[in-house]
Amino acid sequence: MAGTTPKTYRIAVLTSGLSRGSNLRAIHQYFREHKIPVEIGFVLITRKSAPVAEYCRQEGLPVEFVSSLDPQAFEAGIQKMVQSYQPDLLVLAGFMKKLSADCLRAMAIPALNIHPALLPKYGGQGFYGQRVHEAVYASQEKVSGVSIHLVDPEYDHGDVIAQAEIDISDCQTAAEIGQRVLELEHRFYAPTIYKYLTSRSCSG
């Protein structure tokens, strides 16, 4: 059957109030440049002054603000946005807080997160951002990478759906490791999101 139009998927991106938005940019630009049928339904930020908000305004991406100071109100806000926009998937990008089991269940859609190490190593509470790369460097690892996993109520605990490795044997500092891993995140997250969405459609 020729000429079948591929389904357009809708995702929501959840990021923090301090996020630079580099992964959001990479995801958005990958889908646009490769003409991938995935649209960003909305970007949820936890602080109105978040640097990523300006990028969203420039690119015409809907931005929703919900403060995370009150965890219950924050999760109620996420659920309201999900019900309103009806995304197929929630994507975490620079979001550091846990989502409760009740919130994840109420949203009734899967959520993905990207972690800057090869889980289960260097994951869990306290392992985020540069702290991960400092621990990797201190352990004299020769290889690091990224893990994309399903979100559950525990930090970095959900099923890993994809990993990518990168050689860090010549890195002289934790900052060098961090930059190399971040570049890998930018290349790896968007295609993995699309692969996950299409695999769910095929299985469902």
Rosetta blueprint (number, residue, H / E / L):
1 M L
2 A L
3 G L
4 T L
5 T L
6 P L
7 K L
8 T L
9 Y E
10 R E
11 I E
12 A E
13 V E
14 L E
15 T L
16 S L
17 G L
18 L L
19 S L
20 R L
21 G L
22 S H
23 N H
24 L H
25 R H
26 A H
27 I H
28 H H
29 Q H
30 Y H
31 F H
32 R H
33 E H
34 H L
35 K L
36 I L
37 P L
38 V E
39 E E
40 I E
41 G E
42 F E
43 V E
44 L E
45 I E
46 T L
47 R L
48 K L
49 S L
50 A L
51 P L
52 V H
53 A H
54 E H
55 Y H
56 C H
57 R H
58 Q H
59 E H
60 G L
61 L L
62 P L
63 V E
64 E E
65 F E
66 V L
67 S L
68 S L
69 L L
70 D L
71 P H
72 Q H
73 A H
74 F H
75 E H
76 A H
77 G H
78 I H
79 Q H
80 K H
81 M H
82 V H
83 Q H
84 S H
85 Y H
86 Q L
87 P L
88 D L
89 L E
90 L E
91 V E
92 L E
93 A L
94 G L
95 F L
96 M L
97 K L
98 K L
99 L L
100 S L
101 A H
102 D H
103 C H
104 L H
105 R H
106 A H
107 M H
108 A L
109 I L
110 P L
111 A E
112 L E
113 N E
114 I E
115 H E
116 P L
117 A L
118 L L
119 L L
120 P L
121 K L
122 Y L
123 G L
124 G L
125 Q L
126 G L
127 F L
128 Y L
129 G L
130 Q H
131 R H
132 V H
133 H H
134 E H
135 A H
136 V H
137 Y H
138 A H
139 S L
140 Q L
141 E L
142 K L
143 V E
144 S E
145 G E
146 V E
147 S E
148 I E
149 H E
150 L E
151 V L
152 D L
153 P L
154 E L
155 Y L
156 D L
157 H L
158 G L
159 D L
160 V E
161 I E
162 A E
163 Q E
164 A E
165 E E
166 I E
167 D E
168 I L
169 S L
170 D L
171 C L
172 Q L
173 T L
174 A H
175 A H
176 E H
177 I H
178 G H
179 Q H
180 R H
181 V H
182 L H
183 E H
184 L H
185 E H
186 H H
187 R H
188 F H
189 Y H
190 A H
191 P H
192 T H
193 I H
194 Y H
195 K H
196 Y H
197 L H
198 T H
199 S H
200 R H
201 S H
202 C H
203 S H
204 G L
